Amino acid sequence: MTQASLTPHQLAEFGSLLAEPARAAMLLALVDGTARPAGELAQAAGIGAPTASAHLKRLLEGGLLAVQAQGRHRYYRLASDEVAGWLEALALPRRNVALPTGDAALRRARSCYRHLAGQLGVALCAGLLERGHLTTTSDGLVLAPAAADALAAAGLDPAATRRLPDLRGRGCLDWTERRLHLGGPLGVALTGALLEAGWLRRASHGRALLPSAEGLRRFSLLGVRLPG
């Protein structure tokens, strides 16, 4: 199921699956790109195991989830980054509604199905576009070879950055900033390189990504700065 290929029938089915709060809670628990067992998803949704099993079955049949068996355990994840993009877009808050204070770190930087979102993700995408490092093609967003060199010069692993121009990205509408951040395989690979280099680290709980002081300095070398 992709944004471009959704039929009216599929869109209606997508909406019906999200209309149940427990199913929506399960999906949102997986937007960080992790795979989780049914018990954790039941806890996230505040429901019992039998009810969770029924909801997971519907989400699998609807094409929103995929499942992987590992021994006796089954782990559920979002079926694709397109599904994550739809969830982020549908989570757009109403205009002029302030986020709770506790969500400041989440708004600053967070994971959206393994790619960087929030203020920092939007600033990175905008900075790459403004400098001509990121271009739009018929296949999606593409990183220029010169951009890979610039990322390596700023401190990312050269072996990782050399692979980036071969990948394709897409614009993902950011639900807090209402602007685009970089998604798709390119966004996932770039975020992985940022984490590996220590520019970002994952919060102990939730989806927040925490930029290090050194990481912010390295981002500034690329012309990327957080607002405020």
PAKOL-931784 format. One record per residue: residue number from 1; residue in one letter; x, z, y of N, C-alpha, C in turn. Coordinates in Angstrom, 1 decimal. Example, Ala and Ser with C-alpha at 12.3 -4.5 7.8 and 13.67 -1.06 7.14 Angstrom:
% PAKOL-931784
{1 A {13.2 7.8 -5.7} {12.3 7.8 -4.5} {13.2 7.8 -3.3}}
{2 S {12.8 7.1 -2.2} {13.7 7.1 -1.1} {12.9 7.9 0.0}}
//
This chain:
% PAKOL-931784
{1 M {0.8 0.0 -1.2} {0.0 0.0 0.0} {0.9 0.0 1.2}}
{2 T {0.8 -1.0 2.1} {1.6 -1.1 3.3} {0.7 -1.2 4.5}}
{3 Q {1.2 -0.9 5.7} {0.4 -1.0 6.9} {-0.1 -2.5 7.1}}
{4 A {0.8 -3.4 6.7} {0.4 -4.8 7.0} {-0.6 -5.4 6.0}}
{5 S {-0.7 -4.8 4.8} {-1.5 -5.4 3.8} {-2.8 -4.6 3.5}}
{6 L {-3.0 -3.6 4.2} {-4.3 -2.8 4.0} {-5.5 -3.6 4.3}}
{7 T {-6.4 -3.6 3.3} {-7.7 -4.3 3.5} {-8.7 -3.2 4.0}}
{8 P {-9.8 -3.6 4.6} {-10.8 -2.6 5.0} {-11.2 -1.6 3.9}}
{9 H {-11.3 -2.1 2.7} {-11.6 -1.3 1.6} {-10.5 -0.2 1.3}}
{10 Q {-9.3 -0.7 1.4} {-8.2 0.2 1.2} {-8.1 1.3 2.3}}
{11 L {-8.3 0.8 3.5} {-8.3 1.7 4.7} {-9.4 2.8 4.5}}
{12 A {-10.6 2.4 4.0} {-11.6 3.4 3.8} {-11.3 4.4 2.7}}
{13 E {-10.6 3.9 1.7} {-10.2 4.8 0.6} {-9.1 5.7 1.1}}
{14 F {-8.2 5.2 1.9} {-7.1 6.1 2.5} {-7.8 7.2 3.3}}
{15 G {-8.8 6.9 4.1} {-9.5 7.9 4.9} {-10.2 8.9 4.1}}
{16 S {-10.8 8.4 3.0} {-11.5 9.4 2.1} {-10.6 10.3 1.4}}
{17 L {-9.4 9.9 1.1} {-8.4 10.8 0.4} {-7.9 11.8 1.4}}
{18 L {-7.8 11.5 2.7} {-7.3 12.4 3.7} {-8.4 13.3 4.2}}
{19 A {-9.7 13.0 3.9} {-10.8 13.8 4.5} {-10.9 15.2 3.9}}
{20 E {-10.3 15.3 2.7} {-10.3 16.7 2.0} {-9.0 17.4 2.5}}
{21 P {-9.2 18.6 3.2} {-8.1 19.3 3.8} {-7.0 19.7 2.8}}
{22 A {-7.4 20.0 1.5} {-6.4 20.4 0.5} {-5.5 19.2 0.2}}
{23 R {-6.1 18.0 0.1} {-5.3 16.8 -0.2} {-4.4 16.5 1.0}}
{24 A {-4.9 16.6 2.2} {-4.1 16.4 3.4} {-2.9 17.3 3.4}}
{25 A {-3.1 18.6 3.1} {-2.1 19.6 3.1} {-1.0 19.2 2.1}}
{26 M {-1.4 18.8 0.9} {-0.4 18.4 -0.1} {0.5 17.2 0.4}}
{27 L {-0.2 16.2 1.0} {0.6 15.1 1.5} {1.5 15.5 2.6}}
{28 L {1.1 16.3 3.5} {2.0 16.7 4.6} {3.1 17.5 4.1}}
{29 A {3.0 18.2 3.0} {4.1 19.0 2.4} {5.1 18.1 1.9}}
{30 L {4.8 16.9 1.7} {5.8 15.9 1.1} {6.4 14.9 2.1}}
{31 V {6.0 15.0 3.3} {6.4 14.1 4.3} {7.9 14.2 4.6}}
{32 D {8.6 15.3 4.2} {10.0 15.5 4.4} {10.8 14.7 3.3}}
{33 G {10.1 14.0 2.4} {10.8 13.2 1.4} {11.1 13.9 0.2}}
{34 T {10.8 15.2 0.0} {11.1 15.9 -1.2} {10.1 15.6 -2.3}}
{35 A {10.4 16.0 -3.5} {9.5 15.9 -4.7} {9.2 17.4 -5.1}}
{36 R {8.0 17.7 -5.3} {7.6 19.1 -5.5} {6.7 19.1 -6.7}}
{37 P {6.8 20.3 -7.5} {5.8 20.4 -8.6} {4.4 20.8 -8.1}}
{38 A {3.5 20.7 -9.1} {2.1 20.9 -8.7} {1.9 22.3 -8.2}}
{39 G {2.6 23.3 -8.7} {2.4 24.7 -8.3} {2.7 24.9 -6.8}}
{40 E {3.8 24.3 -6.4} {4.2 24.4 -5.0} {3.2 23.7 -4.1}}
{41 L {2.7 22.6 -4.5} {1.7 21.9 -3.7} {0.3 22.6 -3.7}}
{42 A {0.0 23.2 -4.8} {-1.2 24.1 -4.8} {-1.1 25.2 -3.8}}
{43 Q {0.1 25.8 -3.8} {0.3 26.9 -2.9} {0.3 26.4 -1.4}}
{44 A {0.8 25.3 -1.1} {0.8 24.7 0.2} {-0.6 24.4 0.7}}
{45 A {-1.5 24.1 -0.3} {-2.9 23.8 0.0} {-3.8 25.0 0.0}}
{46 G {-3.3 26.1 -0.6} {-4.1 27.3 -0.7} {-5.2 27.2 -1.7}}
{47 I {-4.9 26.5 -2.8} {-5.9 26.3 -3.9} {-5.3 26.7 -5.2}}
{48 G {-6.2 26.7 -6.2} {-5.8 27.1 -7.6} {-5.2 25.9 -8.3}}
{49 A {-4.6 26.1 -9.5} {-4.0 25.0 -10.2} {-5.0 24.0 -10.7}}
{50 P {-6.1 24.3 -11.3} {-7.0 23.3 -11.8} {-7.5 22.4 -10.7}}
{51 T {-7.8 23.0 -9.5} {-8.3 22.2 -8.3} {-7.2 21.3 -7.9}}
{52 A {-5.9 21.8 -7.8} {-4.8 21.0 -7.4} {-4.6 19.8 -8.3}}
{53 S {-4.7 20.1 -9.6} {-4.6 19.0 -10.6} {-5.5 17.8 -10.4}}
{54 A {-6.8 18.2 -10.0} {-7.8 17.2 -9.8} {-7.4 16.4 -8.5}}
{55 H {-7.0 17.1 -7.5} {-6.6 16.4 -6.2} {-5.4 15.5 -6.4}}
{56 L {-4.4 16.0 -7.2} {-3.2 15.2 -7.4} {-3.6 13.9 -8.2}}
{57 K {-4.5 14.0 -9.1} {-4.9 12.8 -9.9} {-5.5 11.8 -9.0}}
{58 R {-6.3 12.2 -8.0} {-7.0 11.3 -7.1} {-5.9 10.6 -6.2}}
{59 L {-4.9 11.4 -5.7} {-3.9 10.9 -4.9} {-3.0 9.9 -5.6}}
{60 L {-2.8 10.1 -6.9} {-2.0 9.2 -7.7} {-2.8 7.9 -7.9}}
{61 E {-4.1 8.0 -8.2} {-4.9 6.8 -8.4} {-5.1 6.0 -7.1}}
{62 G {-5.0 6.7 -6.0} {-5.2 6.1 -4.7} {-3.9 5.4 -4.2}}
{63 G {-2.8 5.6 -4.9} {-1.5 5.0 -4.6} {-0.8 5.7 -3.5}}
{64 L {-1.1 6.9 -3.2} {-0.4 7.7 -2.1} {0.7 8.5 -2.7}}
{65 L {0.7 8.8 -3.9} {1.7 9.7 -4.6} {2.3 8.9 -5.8}}
{66 A {3.5 9.3 -6.1} {4.2 8.9 -7.3} {4.6 10.2 -8.0}}
{67 V {4.8 10.1 -9.3} {5.2 11.3 -10.1} {6.3 11.0 -11.0}}
{68 Q {7.2 11.9 -11.2} {8.4 11.8 -12.0} {8.5 12.9 -13.0}}
{69 A {8.6 12.6 -14.2} {8.7 13.7 -15.3} {10.2 14.0 -15.5}}
{70 Q {10.4 15.3 -15.5} {11.8 15.8 -15.8} {11.6 17.0 -16.8}}
{71 G {11.9 16.6 -18.1} {11.6 17.6 -19.1} {10.1 17.9 -19.2}}
{72 R {9.8 19.1 -19.2} {8.4 19.5 -19.2} {7.7 19.5 -17.9}}
{73 H {8.5 19.3 -16.8} {8.0 19.4 -15.5} {7.7 18.0 -14.9}}
{74 R {6.7 18.0 -14.0} {6.3 16.8 -13.3} {6.5 17.1 -11.8}}
{75 Y {7.1 16.2 -11.1} {7.4 16.3 -9.7} {6.7 15.2 -8.9}}
{76 Y {6.0 15.6 -7.8} {5.2 14.6 -7.1} {5.9 14.3 -5.7}}
{77 R {5.9 13.1 -5.3} {6.4 12.7 -4.0} {5.5 11.6 -3.4}}
{78 L {5.7 11.3 -2.1} {5.0 10.2 -1.5} {5.4 8.9 -2.2}}
{79 A {4.4 8.0 -2.3} {4.7 6.7 -3.0} {5.7 5.9 -2.2}}
{80 S {5.7 6.0 -0.9} {6.6 5.1 -0.1} {6.8 5.6 1.3}}
{81 D {7.7 5.1 2.0} {7.9 5.5 3.4} {6.7 4.9 4.3}}
{82 E {6.1 3.8 3.8} {4.9 3.3 4.5} {3.8 4.4 4.5}}
{83 V {3.6 5.1 3.4} {2.6 6.1 3.3} {3.0 7.2 4.3}}
{84 A {4.3 7.6 4.4} {4.7 8.6 5.3} {4.4 8.1 6.8}}
{85 G {4.6 6.8 7.0} {4.4 6.3 8.4} {2.9 6.5 8.7}}
{86 W {2.0 6.2 7.8} {0.6 6.3 8.1} {0.2 7.8 8.3}}
{87 L {0.8 8.7 7.6} {0.5 10.1 7.7} {1.0 10.6 9.1}}
{88 E {2.2 10.2 9.5} {2.7 10.5 10.8} {1.8 10.0 11.9}}
{89 A {1.4 8.7 11.8} {0.6 8.1 12.8} {-0.8 8.8 12.9}}
{90 L {-1.4 9.1 11.8} {-2.7 9.7 11.8} {-2.6 11.2 12.3}}
{91 A {-1.4 11.8 12.3} {-1.2 13.1 12.7} {-1.0 13.2 14.3}}
{92 L {-1.1 12.0 15.0} {-0.9 12.0 16.4} {-1.9 13.0 17.1}}
{93 P {-1.4 14.0 17.8} {-2.2 14.9 18.5} {-3.0 14.3 19.7}}
{94 R {-4.0 14.8 20.1} {-4.8 14.3 21.2} {-3.9 14.4 22.5}}
{95 R {-4.1 13.4 23.3} {-3.3 13.4 24.6} {-3.5 14.7 25.4}}
{96 N {-2.5 15.2 26.0} {-2.5 16.4 26.9} {-2.7 17.7 26.1}}
{97 V {-2.7 17.7 24.8} {-2.8 18.9 24.0} {-1.4 19.4 23.7}}
{98 A {-1.0 20.6 24.2} {0.4 21.0 24.0} {0.6 21.5 22.6}}
{99 L {1.8 21.3 22.1} {2.1 21.8 20.8} {2.4 23.3 20.9}}
{100 P {2.1 24.1 19.8} {2.4 25.5 19.8} {3.9 25.8 20.0}}
{101 T {4.2 26.9 20.6} {5.6 27.2 20.9} {6.5 27.2 19.7}}
{102 G {5.9 27.6 18.6} {6.7 27.7 17.4} {7.1 26.3 16.8}}
{103 D {6.5 25.3 17.4} {6.8 23.9 16.9} {7.9 23.3 17.7}}
{104 A {8.6 24.0 18.6} {9.6 23.4 19.4} {10.7 22.8 18.6}}
{105 A {11.2 23.5 17.6} {12.3 22.9 16.8} {11.8 21.6 16.0}}
{106 L {10.6 21.7 15.6} {10.0 20.5 14.9} {9.9 19.3 15.8}}
{107 R {9.5 19.6 17.1} {9.4 18.5 18.0} {10.8 18.0 18.4}}
{108 R {11.7 18.8 18.5} {13.1 18.5 18.9} {13.7 17.5 17.9}}
{109 A {13.7 17.8 16.6} {14.2 16.9 15.6} {13.6 17.4 14.2}}
{110 R {13.2 16.4 13.4} {12.6 16.7 12.1} {12.8 15.5 11.2}}
{111 S {12.5 15.8 9.9} {12.5 14.7 9.0} {11.2 14.1 8.8}}
{112 C {11.1 12.8 8.8} {9.9 12.0 8.5} {10.2 11.1 7.3}}
{113 Y {9.9 11.6 6.1} {10.2 10.9 4.9} {11.7 10.5 4.8}}
{114 R {12.5 11.4 5.1} {14.0 11.3 5.0} {14.6 10.6 6.2}}
{115 H {13.9 10.2 7.2} {14.5 9.7 8.4} {14.3 10.6 9.6}}
{116 L {15.1 10.4 10.6} {15.1 11.3 11.8} {13.9 11.0 12.7}}
{117 A {13.2 12.0 13.0} {12.0 11.9 13.9} {12.1 12.9 15.0}}
{118 G {11.1 13.0 15.9} {11.1 13.9 17.0} {11.9 13.4 18.2}}
{119 Q {12.1 14.2 19.2} {12.8 13.8 20.4} {14.1 13.1 20.1}}
{120 L {14.9 13.7 19.2} {16.2 13.2 18.9} {16.1 11.8 18.2}}
{121 G {15.2 11.7 17.3} {15.0 10.4 16.6} {14.6 9.3 17.5}}
{122 V {13.6 9.6 18.5} {13.2 8.7 19.4} {14.3 8.3 20.4}}
{123 A {15.1 9.3 20.8} {16.2 9.0 21.7} {17.3 8.1 21.1}}
{124 L {17.5 8.4 19.8} {18.5 7.6 19.0} {18.1 6.1 18.9}}
{125 C {16.8 5.9 18.5} {16.3 4.6 18.4} {16.3 3.9 19.7}}
{126 A {15.9 4.5 20.8} {15.9 3.9 22.1} {17.3 3.5 22.6}}
{127 G {18.2 4.5 22.3} {19.6 4.2 22.7} {20.2 3.0 22.0}}
{128 L {20.0 2.9 20.7} {20.5 1.8 19.9} {19.9 0.5 20.4}}
{129 L {18.6 0.5 20.7} {17.9 -0.7 21.2} {18.5 -1.1 22.6}}
{130 E {18.6 -0.1 23.5} {19.1 -0.4 24.8} {20.5 -1.0 24.9}}
{131 R {21.3 -0.6 24.0} {22.7 -1.1 23.9} {22.9 -2.3 23.1}}
{132 G {21.7 -2.8 22.6} {21.8 -4.0 21.8} {22.4 -3.8 20.4}}
{133 H {22.5 -2.5 20.0} {23.0 -2.2 18.6} {22.0 -2.4 17.6}}
{134 L {20.7 -2.3 18.0} {19.6 -2.5 17.1} {18.7 -3.7 17.6}}
{135 T {18.5 -4.6 16.7} {17.7 -5.8 17.1} {16.5 -6.0 16.2}}
{136 T {15.5 -6.6 16.8} {14.2 -6.9 16.0} {14.3 -8.3 15.4}}
{137 T {14.1 -8.4 14.1} {14.0 -9.7 13.5} {12.7 -9.8 12.7}}
{138 S {12.5 -11.0 12.1} {11.3 -11.2 11.3} {11.3 -10.2 10.0}}
{139 D {12.5 -9.8 9.6} {12.6 -8.9 8.5} {12.5 -7.4 8.9}}
{140 G {12.4 -7.1 10.2} {12.4 -5.7 10.6} {13.6 -5.4 11.6}}
{141 L {13.9 -4.2 11.7} {15.0 -3.8 12.6} {16.3 -3.9 11.9}}
{142 V {17.3 -4.5 12.6} {18.6 -4.7 12.0} {19.7 -4.1 12.9}}
{143 L {20.7 -3.4 12.3} {21.8 -2.9 13.0} {22.9 -3.9 13.1}}
{144 A {23.5 -4.1 14.3} {24.5 -5.1 14.5} {25.8 -4.5 13.9}}
{145 P {26.7 -5.4 13.4} {28.0 -5.0 12.9} {28.8 -4.1 13.9}}
{146 A {28.7 -4.5 15.2} {29.4 -3.8 16.3} {28.9 -2.4 16.4}}
{147 A {27.6 -2.2 16.0} {27.0 -0.8 16.1} {27.5 0.0 15.0}}
{148 A {27.8 -0.6 13.8} {28.4 0.2 12.7} {29.8 0.7 13.1}}
{149 D {30.5 -0.2 13.8} {31.8 0.2 14.3} {31.7 1.4 15.3}}
{150 A {30.7 1.3 16.2} {30.5 2.3 17.2} {30.1 3.7 16.6}}
{151 L {29.3 3.6 15.5} {28.9 4.8 14.8} {30.1 5.5 14.1}}
{152 A {31.0 4.6 13.5} {32.2 5.1 12.9} {33.2 5.7 13.9}}
{153 A {33.3 5.0 15.1} {34.1 5.5 16.2} {33.7 6.9 16.7}}
{154 A {32.3 7.1 16.6} {31.8 8.4 17.1} {32.0 9.5 16.1}}
{155 G {32.3 9.1 14.8} {32.6 10.2 13.9} {31.9 10.1 12.6}}
{156 L {31.1 9.1 12.3} {30.4 9.0 11.0} {31.4 8.3 10.0}}
{157 D {31.1 8.6 8.8} {31.9 8.0 7.7} {31.9 6.5 7.7}}
{158 P {33.1 5.9 7.9} {33.1 4.4 8.0} {32.6 3.7 6.7}}
{159 A {32.8 4.3 5.6} {32.2 3.7 4.3} {30.7 3.7 4.4}}
{160 A {30.1 4.7 5.0} {28.6 4.7 5.1} {28.1 3.8 6.1}}
{161 T {28.8 3.7 7.3} {28.4 2.9 8.4} {28.5 1.4 8.0}}
{162 R {29.5 1.0 7.2} {29.7 -0.4 6.9} {28.5 -1.0 6.1}}
{163 R {27.8 -0.1 5.4} {26.6 -0.5 4.6} {25.3 -0.7 5.4}}
{164 L {25.3 -0.1 6.6} {24.1 -0.1 7.4} {23.6 -1.4 7.8}}
{165 P {24.4 -2.4 8.3} {23.9 -3.7 8.7} {23.2 -4.5 7.6}}
{166 D {23.5 -4.1 6.3} {22.8 -4.8 5.2} {21.4 -4.3 5.0}}
{167 L {21.0 -3.2 5.6} {19.7 -2.6 5.4} {18.7 -3.0 6.5}}
{168 R {17.5 -2.9 6.2} {16.4 -3.2 7.2} {15.6 -1.9 7.5}}
{169 G {15.3 -1.8 8.8} {14.5 -0.7 9.3} {13.2 -1.1 9.8}}
{170 R {12.4 -0.2 10.3} {11.1 -0.5 10.9} {10.9 0.6 11.9}}
{171 G {10.1 0.3 12.9} {9.7 1.2 13.9} {8.6 2.1 13.3}}
{172 C {8.8 3.4 13.4} {7.8 4.4 13.0} {7.2 5.2 14.2}}
{173 L {5.9 5.1 14.4} {5.3 5.8 15.5} {5.5 7.3 15.4}}
{174 D {6.1 7.9 16.3} {6.4 9.4 16.3} {5.2 10.1 16.7}}
{175 W {4.7 11.1 15.9} {3.4 11.7 16.2} {3.5 12.7 17.4}}
{176 T {4.7 13.2 17.7} {4.8 14.1 18.9} {5.2 13.4 20.1}}
{177 E {6.0 12.4 20.0} {6.5 11.7 21.2} {5.8 10.4 21.6}}
{178 R {4.9 9.9 20.6} {4.1 8.7 20.8} {5.0 7.5 21.2}}
{179 R {6.2 7.5 20.7} {7.2 6.4 20.8} {7.8 6.2 19.4}}
{180 L {8.6 5.1 19.3} {9.1 4.7 18.0} {10.4 5.4 17.7}}
{181 H {10.5 5.9 16.4} {11.8 6.2 15.9} {12.1 5.3 14.7}}
{182 L {13.4 5.3 14.2} {13.8 4.4 13.3} {13.5 4.8 11.8}}
{183 G {12.7 4.0 11.1} {12.3 4.3 9.8} {12.8 3.3 8.8}}
{184 G {12.3 3.3 7.6} {12.7 2.3 6.6} {14.0 2.7 6.0}}
{185 P {14.5 1.8 5.1} {15.8 2.1 4.4} {17.0 2.3 5.4}}
{186 L {17.0 1.6 6.5} {18.0 1.8 7.5} {18.0 3.2 8.1}}
{187 G {16.7 3.6 8.5} {16.6 4.9 9.0} {17.0 6.0 8.1}}
{188 V {16.6 5.9 6.8} {17.0 6.9 5.8} {18.5 6.9 5.6}}
{189 A {19.1 5.8 5.5} {20.6 5.8 5.3} {21.3 6.4 6.5}}
{190 L {20.9 6.0 7.7} {21.5 6.5 8.9} {21.4 8.1 9.0}}
{191 T {20.2 8.5 8.7} {19.9 10.0 8.8} {20.8 10.7 7.7}}
{192 G {20.9 10.1 6.5} {21.8 10.7 5.5} {23.2 10.8 6.0}}
{193 A {23.7 9.8 6.7} {25.1 9.8 7.2} {25.2 10.9 8.3}}
{194 L {24.2 11.1 9.1} {24.2 12.1 10.1} {24.3 13.5 9.5}}
{195 L {23.5 13.7 8.5} {23.5 15.0 7.8} {24.9 15.2 7.1}}
{196 E {25.4 14.2 6.4} {26.7 14.3 5.7} {27.8 14.7 6.7}}
{197 A {27.7 14.1 7.9} {28.8 14.4 8.9} {28.6 15.7 9.6}}
{198 G {27.5 16.4 9.4} {27.3 17.7 10.0} {26.7 17.6 11.4}}
{199 W {26.3 16.4 11.8} {25.7 16.3 13.1} {24.3 17.0 13.1}}
{200 L {23.7 17.0 11.9} {22.4 17.7 11.7} {22.5 18.5 10.5}}
{201 R {21.7 19.5 10.4} {21.5 20.3 9.2} {20.0 20.6 9.0}}
{202 R {19.6 20.8 7.8} {18.2 21.1 7.5} {17.9 22.6 7.8}}
{203 A {16.8 22.9 8.3} {16.3 24.2 8.5} {16.0 24.8 7.1}}
{204 S {16.1 26.2 7.0} {15.9 26.8 5.7} {14.5 26.6 5.2}}
{205 H {13.5 26.4 6.1} {12.1 26.2 5.7} {11.6 25.1 6.6}}
{206 G {10.7 24.3 6.1} {10.0 23.3 6.8} {10.8 22.0 7.0}}
{207 R {10.4 21.2 8.0} {10.9 19.8 8.1} {11.9 19.7 9.3}}
{208 A {12.1 20.8 10.0} {13.0 20.7 11.2} {14.4 20.4 10.8}}
{209 L {15.1 19.5 11.6} {16.5 19.2 11.5} {17.2 19.8 12.7}}
{210 L {18.2 20.6 12.5} {18.9 21.3 13.6} {20.2 20.6 14.0}}
{211 P {20.3 20.0 15.2} {21.5 19.4 15.6} {22.6 20.4 15.9}}
{212 S {23.8 20.2 15.5} {24.9 21.1 15.8} {25.4 20.8 17.2}}
{213 A {26.2 21.8 17.7} {26.8 21.5 19.1} {27.7 20.3 19.0}}
{214 E {28.5 20.2 17.9} {29.4 19.1 17.8} {28.6 17.8 17.6}}
{215 G {27.5 17.9 16.9} {26.6 16.7 16.7} {26.1 16.2 18.0}}
{216 L {25.6 17.1 18.8} {25.1 16.7 20.1} {26.2 16.0 21.0}}
{217 R {27.4 16.6 20.9} {28.5 15.9 21.6} {28.7 14.5 21.1}}
{218 R {28.7 14.4 19.7} {28.9 13.0 19.1} {27.7 12.1 19.5}}
{219 F {26.5 12.6 19.5} {25.4 11.8 19.9} {25.6 11.3 21.4}}
{220 S {26.1 12.1 22.2} {26.3 11.7 23.6} {27.3 10.6 23.7}}
{221 L {28.3 10.5 22.8} {29.2 9.4 22.8} {28.5 8.1 22.6}}
{222 L {27.3 8.1 22.0} {26.5 6.9 21.7} {25.5 6.7 22.8}}
{223 G {25.5 7.6 23.8} {24.5 7.5 24.9} {23.2 8.1 24.6}}
{224 V {23.2 9.0 23.6} {21.9 9.6 23.1} {21.9 11.1 23.6}}
{225 R {20.9 11.4 24.3} {20.8 12.8 24.8} {19.4 13.3 24.7}}
{226 L {19.2 14.5 24.3} {17.9 15.1 24.2} {17.4 15.4 25.6}}
{227 P {16.1 15.2 25.9} {15.5 15.6 27.2} {15.6 17.0 27.5}}
{228 G {15.8 17.4 28.7} {15.9 18.8 29.1} {17.2 19.4 28.8}}
//
